[in-house]
């Protein structure tokens, strides 16, 4: 029987695709924390710090043991081997990492990137689609502990990178018209990310909407100067200049130019 844990959206546990109800803030928090390290030992001290927070109750360690026991009782009927193993100093969740959607997402997006690097565009496209389809909302929705917020931010950054890598792949394949609505929404949600702004400019330019592409740059500059007091990075400025002079390198026949410009935007943004 396959036990699966989903954290890329509302919390969900299933067994053979049937929902398994896990109730209680600490049970959910503990299982989610273990799921993020599925197959690896998480020290008891770390679990207490993350799930019990600032509690200094002398009984905290006993409470941890009780919560683990209750999760075992709940999930034991859905898995032949022991769901949570007690080891020296900690606990390990015995669920295949690919059965935790966050780990499956990382695996699929990594494979997509490798396929793209090998020039296997169709394979990369399929893998990116499968990876991004795992997201049903914000990661760790409903779990408000500080550790969950940190992990949610990390996973969200991975999602955005995969989405933008996929957009590059689709731009190189000539899918620019279909990308305009998605990239427009993406830039509205993340106005300070330069890479999707450059992608949107290129998609608009290739769709014979050069004036709108330049408007994207003006809007970006207004937001960055107004919010951060800085100019757009050199990669985005180069995209603007290329659009202004209608550089043939922007045409679909020259996908290498796409990689050059967007990679420059990424490099600048990471400094």
C-alpha positions in Angstrom: 0.0 0.0 0.0 1.5 3.4 -1.1 1.5 6.1 1.5 2.0 9.6 0.0 2.4 12.9 1.7 1.6 16.2 -0.1 2.9 19.5 1.1 2.9 21.6 -2.1 -0.4 23.1 -1.2 -3.0 22.2 1.4 -1.6 19.4 3.7 -2.7 16.0 2.5 -1.9 12.3 3.3 -3.2 9.5 1.1 -2.9 5.7 1.0 -3.6 4.2 -2.4 -5.0 7.6 -3.4 -7.5 7.5 -0.6 -7.3 10.4 1.9 -6.0 9.7 5.4 -7.1 12.2 8.0 -4.3 13.5 10.3 -5.7 15.9 12.8 -3.9 18.1 15.4 -1.4 20.9 15.0 1.5 19.0 16.4 0.8 15.7 14.6 0.5 17.6 11.3 3.6 19.7 12.1 5.7 16.7 13.2 4.7 14.6 10.2 5.4 17.4 7.8 8.8 18.1 9.4 9.7 14.4 9.1 8.4 14.3 5.5 10.8 17.1 4.4 13.7 14.8 5.6 12.0 11.5 4.5 14.5 8.6 4.8 16.9 10.6 7.0 17.1 10.9 10.7 15.9 14.1 12.3 17.3 14.7 15.8 14.7 14.9 18.6 16.1 18.2 19.6 15.4 19.6 16.2 11.8 18.3 16.2 11.2 19.8 19.6 12.6 23.2 18.5 10.6 23.2 15.2 7.3 21.7 16.3 7.2 22.7 20.0 8.8 26.0 19.4 9.7 28.0 22.5 8.0 25.6 24.8 10.3 24.7 27.7 8.0 22.2 29.3 9.9 19.5 31.1 7.4 17.0 29.5 8.1 18.1 25.9 10.3 15.0 25.1 7.5 12.8 26.5 4.9 14.7 24.4 7.1 14.1 21.3 7.2 10.4 22.0 3.4 10.3 22.5 2.7 12.2 19.2 5.1 9.9 17.3 3.2 6.9 18.8 -0.2 8.3 17.7 1.1 8.9 14.2 2.4 5.3 14.0 -1.0 4.0 15.2 -2.8 6.0 12.6 -0.6 5.2 9.7 0.4 1.6 10.5 -2.6 0.1 8.8 -1.6 1.9 5.5 2.1 0.6 5.4 3.6 -2.7 6.0 6.9 -1.5 7.5 7.1 0.8 10.4 6.2 4.4 9.4 8.4 6.2 11.9 11.6 4.5 13.2 13.1 5.5 16.5 16.9 5.8 16.2 19.6 7.0 18.6 18.7 10.6 19.3 16.0 11.0 16.7 13.3 9.7 14.4 13.2 8.8 10.7 10.1 8.7 8.4 10.2 5.5 6.3 8.4 6.8 3.2 10.0 6.7 -0.2 11.2 10.2 -1.0 9.3 10.2 -4.3 6.1 9.7 -2.3 6.6 13.1 -0.8 5.5 15.6 -3.5 8.2 18.2 -2.6 11.0 15.7 -3.1 9.3 14.4 -6.3 9.1 18.0 -7.6 12.8 18.5 -7.0 13.7 15.2 -8.7 11.5 15.9 -11.8 12.7 19.5 -12.2 16.3 18.4 -11.9 15.8 15.7 -14.6 14.1 18.4 -16.7 17.1 20.7 -16.4 19.4 17.8 -17.3 17.3 16.9 -20.4 17.3 20.5 -21.5 21.1 20.7 -21.2 21.4 17.6 -23.4 19.2 19.2 -26.0 16.2 16.9 -25.3 13.6 19.6 -25.5 10.5 17.3 -25.7 11.6 15.3 -22.7 12.5 18.4 -20.7 9.1 20.0 -21.5 7.2 16.9 -20.3 9.2 16.7 -17.1 8.7 20.4 -16.3 5.0 20.0 -16.9 4.8 17.0 -14.5 6.9 18.8 -11.9 4.9 22.0 -11.9 1.6 20.2 -11.9 2.4 18.9 -8.4 1.8 22.3 -7.0 -1.7 22.8 -5.7 -1.1 26.1 -3.9 1.6 27.5 -1.6 3.9 25.0 0.1 3.0 23.9 3.6 -0.3 25.8 3.5 -1.8 26.0 7.0 1.4 25.3 8.9 2.5 28.6 10.4 5.6 27.6 12.4 8.8 29.5 11.6 10.5 26.4 10.2 7.6 25.9 7.8 7.8 29.5 6.6 11.5 29.0 5.8 10.9 25.8 4.0 7.9 27.2 2.1 10.1 30.1 0.9 12.8 27.7 -0.3 10.4 25.5 -2.1 8.6 28.5 -3.7 12.0 29.7 -5.1 12.5 26.3 -6.6 9.1 26.5 -8.2 9.8 29.9 -9.7 13.1 28.8 -11.1 11.5 25.7 -12.7 8.7 27.8 -14.1 11.2 30.3 -15.6 13.4 27.5 -17.0 10.3 26.0 -18.6 9.4 29.4 -20.1 12.9 29.6 -21.7 12.4 26.2 -23.2 9.0 27.1 -24.6 10.3 30.4 -26.0 13.0 28.5 -27.8 10.3 26.3 -29.2 8.3 29.2 -30.6 5.5 29.2 -28.0 5.8 32.9 -27.3 2.2 33.8 -28.0 0.8 31.3 -25.5 3.4 32.4 -22.9 2.4 36.0 -22.8 -0.6 35.6 -20.4 1.3 33.3 -18.1 4.4 35.6 -18.0 2.2 38.6 -17.5 0.6 37.1 -14.4 4.0 35.9 -13.2 5.5 39.3 -13.4 2.5 40.9 -11.6 2.9 38.4 -8.8 6.7 38.9 -8.6 7.4 42.4 -9.8 11.1 42.5 -8.8 12.1 39.3 -10.6 14.0 40.5 -13.7 14.2 37.2 -15.5 10.5 36.7 -16.2 10.4 40.4 -17.2 13.0 39.8 -19.9 11.1 36.6 -21.0 7.9 38.6 -21.3 9.6 41.3 -23.3 11.0 38.7 -25.7 7.6 36.9 -26.0 5.8 40.2 -26.8 8.5 41.2 -29.3 8.2 37.9 -31.1 4.4 38.3 -31.1 4.9 41.6 -33.0 4.1 43.7 -29.9 7.4 45.6 -29.5 5.7 48.7 -28.0 4.2 46.5 -25.2 7.6 44.9 -24.7 9.2 48.3 -24.1 6.3 49.2 -21.8 7.3 46.2 -19.7 10.8 47.7 -19.3 9.4 51.1 -18.3 7.1 49.5 -15.8 9.9 47.4 -14.4 12.2 50.4 -14.1 9.4 52.4 -12.3 8.9 49.6 -9.8 12.6 49.1 -9.1 13.5 52.7 -8.8 10.4 53.4 -6.7 10.7 50.4 -4.4 14.4 49.8 -4.2 16.1 52.9 -5.5 18.0 51.0 -8.1 18.0 50.7 -11.9 17.2 47.4 -13.7 20.2 45.1 -14.1 22.4 45.1 -17.2 20.7 42.0 -18.6 17.3 43.6 -18.7 18.8 46.9 -20.1 20.4 44.9 -22.9 17.0 43.3 -23.7 15.5 46.8 -23.9 18.3 48.0 -26.2 17.8 44.9 -28.4 14.1 45.5 -28.8 14.7 49.2 -29.6 17.0 48.4 -32.4 15.0 45.3 -33.5 18.0 43.2 -33.2 17.7 40.1 -35.5 19.2 38.1 -32.7 15.9 38.3 -30.9 14.2 36.4 -33.7 13.1 32.8 -33.2 15.7 31.6 -35.6 18.4 32.6 -33.1 17.5 30.7 -29.8 21.1 31.2 -28.6 20.3 34.9 -28.1 17.5 34.0 -25.7 19.9 32.0 -23.6 22.5 34.7 -23.6 20.1 37.4 -22.5 18.2 35.5 -19.9 21.3 34.0 -18.4 22.8 37.4 -18.0 19.6 38.5 -16.2 19.9 35.5 -13.8 23.6 36.2 -13.1 22.9 39.9 -12.4 20.0 39.1 -10.1 22.0 36.6 -8.0 24.8 39.1 -7.2 
